[in-house]
Amino acid sequence: MAPLRLLLLLVLLSACAPRPLPPEARLLGAEVRGLELSPGPALLLALRVELQNPNPFPLPLAALGARLRVGEVVVPLDLTLAPGRQEEALLVRLTPQAALATVQALLSREGVLVALEGRTLGQELTFFRTRVALPLEPLRVRRAGVNLYLENPNPIPLKAEGSLLFLGQRLSVRADLPARGEARLQVVGLRPGLERGGGRLELTLEVPGFTRFSLELPL
């Protein structure tokens, strides 16, 4: 009988134990950390999130089925929250195979849906749901004599190619731009008088492996 009494006591204690309160969360900010090119292109996105555990004990998010949703990508969260408030940088690796549309939306002005979700006792939870847009900043042109340099203020490398329209000429141009750096624009053909100014660039910019878009820059 003793084992039976012990079992009944444990059942009663578990029934009386308070249920954990779900955490609170809000998105503080987002940034692109860079672009991996090997072994294949992958955009690295960091989401800065504030989390609040209202319980007096550690709370594993996996027990709530917590997941971070970035467009078409869903990432399970395996964090354990200490009691109180804390900030976390949640990293998401986006590849063309799994998240081509997500990256294209993220780099546009419309942005992409980002949500932190969970599930407990059969109830769906949404801790936050918002849109995040990180459009690329425009390039800048720097002139040094007959040479033109493109400055890339973005945290990811870009490929540029297109045309230089100058004194009735249309010259082919290209450049491989490092992240937050510059590169000399390679111009095919003669360009006398280029140092005097005028003309414009008609470029196609490529985020390698993800998207292409057009840009015009006056000289």
C-alpha positions in Angstrom: 0.0 0.0 0.0 2.9 2.4 0.7 3.9 2.7 -3.0 0.3 3.4 -3.9 0.1 6.2 -1.3 3.3 7.7 -2.6 2.0 7.6 -6.1 -1.2 9.3 -5.1 0.8 12.0 -3.2 2.9 12.7 -6.3 -0.2 13.0 -8.4 -1.8 15.5 -6.0 1.4 17.5 -5.8 1.7 17.8 -9.6 -2.0 18.8 -9.8 -1.4 21.6 -7.3 1.8 22.9 -8.9 1.3 26.2 -10.7 1.5 26.1 -14.5 4.4 28.1 -16.0 3.4 31.5 -17.4 4.3 32.0 -21.0 7.2 34.5 -21.7 6.8 37.8 -23.3 8.9 39.0 -26.3 9.4 41.9 -28.6 11.6 42.6 -31.6 14.2 45.4 -30.9 15.9 45.4 -34.3 17.3 43.5 -37.2 20.5 43.7 -39.3 22.2 41.8 -42.1 25.5 40.4 -40.7 26.9 39.5 -44.1 26.8 37.1 -47.1 28.6 33.8 -47.1 29.7 32.8 -50.6 31.2 29.3 -49.8 30.2 26.5 -50.0 27.1 28.3 -51.3 25.5 31.7 -50.9 23.8 32.4 -47.6 22.5 35.6 -46.1 23.1 36.0 -42.4 20.3 37.8 -40.6 20.4 38.8 -36.9 17.2 39.6 -35.0 17.7 41.4 -31.7 14.9 40.2 -29.3 14.0 41.2 -25.8 12.6 38.2 -23.8 10.8 38.3 -20.4 10.4 35.2 -18.3 7.7 36.0 -15.6 8.4 32.7 -13.7 10.7 32.4 -10.7 12.4 29.5 -12.4 14.3 28.9 -15.7 11.9 28.3 -18.7 13.1 26.2 -21.7 11.5 27.6 -24.8 11.6 24.2 -26.4 8.9 23.1 -23.9 6.6 25.7 -25.5 7.5 24.7 -29.1 8.9 28.1 -29.7 9.9 28.9 -33.3 11.1 31.9 -35.1 9.4 32.5 -38.5 11.2 34.6 -41.1 9.1 34.5 -44.3 9.1 31.0 -45.5 11.8 29.9 -43.0 11.0 28.4 -39.6 13.8 28.0 -37.0 13.1 26.2 -33.7 14.4 28.0 -30.6 16.3 26.0 -28.0 16.9 28.7 -25.5 16.4 28.5 -21.7 15.3 31.8 -20.2 16.5 32.8 -16.7 13.9 34.5 -14.6 13.5 38.2 -15.6 14.4 40.1 -18.7 17.2 39.4 -21.2 18.2 40.3 -24.8 19.2 37.7 -27.4 20.6 38.0 -30.9 18.8 35.3 -32.9 20.8 34.3 -36.0 19.0 33.0 -39.1 20.9 31.6 -42.1 19.0 32.2 -45.4 19.9 30.2 -48.5 18.6 30.5 -52.1 17.4 26.9 -51.9 15.2 27.5 -48.9 14.6 31.2 -48.7 15.0 32.9 -52.1 11.6 34.8 -51.9 12.3 35.6 -48.2 15.6 37.4 -49.0 14.2 39.2 -52.0 11.4 40.5 -49.8 13.7 41.4 -46.9 15.9 43.5 -49.2 12.9 45.3 -50.6 11.0 48.3 -49.1 7.9 46.0 -48.5 9.9 43.8 -46.2 9.2 40.3 -44.9 6.9 38.9 -42.1 8.8 38.0 -38.9 7.1 36.3 -36.0 8.0 34.4 -32.8 5.4 31.7 -32.2 4.8 28.8 -29.8 2.2 26.3 -28.6 1.2 25.3 -25.1 -1.7 23.1 -23.8 -3.1 23.0 -27.3 -3.1 26.8 -27.6 -1.2 28.6 -30.3 0.9 31.5 -29.0 2.2 34.5 -30.9 4.8 36.5 -29.0 5.2 39.1 -31.7 4.4 39.5 -35.4 5.8 42.3 -37.6 7.4 43.1 -40.9 11.2 43.7 -41.3 12.6 45.6 -44.3 16.3 46.1 -44.9 16.5 47.6 -48.4 20.0 48.1 -49.8 21.5 51.6 -49.6 22.4 53.2 -53.0 25.9 53.1 -54.3 28.1 56.2 -54.5 30.5 57.2 -57.3 34.0 58.6 -56.7 36.1 60.1 -59.5 39.9 60.0 -59.5 41.2 61.4 -62.8 39.9 59.1 -65.6 39.1 56.4 -63.1 35.7 55.8 -61.5 35.2 54.0 -58.2 32.0 52.6 -56.8 31.5 52.7 -53.0 29.3 50.0 -51.5 27.9 51.0 -48.0 26.0 47.8 -47.6 27.1 44.8 -45.3 27.0 42.4 -48.3 29.2 42.2 -51.4 27.6 43.2 -54.8 28.4 42.6 -58.4 27.8 45.5 -60.8 27.7 45.5 -64.5 26.2 47.7 -67.2 27.0 50.8 -69.3 28.7 54.1 -69.0 27.0 56.8 -71.2 29.5 59.5 -71.9 29.9 62.0 -74.9 27.6 59.9 -77.1 29.5 56.7 -76.2 28.1 53.6 -74.5 30.9 51.7 -72.8 30.6 48.4 -70.9 31.5 48.5 -67.2 31.7 46.0 -64.4 33.0 45.8 -60.8 33.0 43.3 -57.9 32.2 45.4 -54.8 33.2 44.2 -51.3 30.9 44.7 -48.4 31.3 48.2 -47.0 34.1 48.9 -49.4 34.8 50.2 -52.9 36.3 49.0 -56.2 37.4 50.6 -59.4 34.9 50.4 -62.2 36.4 48.5 -65.1 35.5 50.4 -68.3 35.9 48.7 -71.7 36.9 51.2 -74.4 38.6 54.6 -74.7 37.3 57.3 -72.5 39.1 60.6 -73.3 37.8 63.6 -71.3 36.1 61.4 -68.6 37.9 63.5 -65.9 35.9 66.6 -66.9 32.6 65.0 -65.6 29.2 64.5 -67.1 27.5 61.3 -68.3 25.7 58.6 -66.2 26.0 55.0 -65.3 23.2 52.4 -66.0 24.0 49.4 -63.8 22.5 46.1 -62.9 23.5 45.1 -59.3 23.4 41.5 -58.1 23.3 40.1 -54.6 25.2 36.9 -55.6 22.8 33.9 -55.7 19.7 35.9 -54.7 18.5 38.9 -56.7 19.3 41.5 -59.3 18.0 45.1 -59.7 18.7 48.2 -61.9 20.3 51.5 -60.8 21.2 54.8 -62.5 23.9 57.0 -61.2 24.8 60.5 -62.6 28.5 61.4 -62.9 
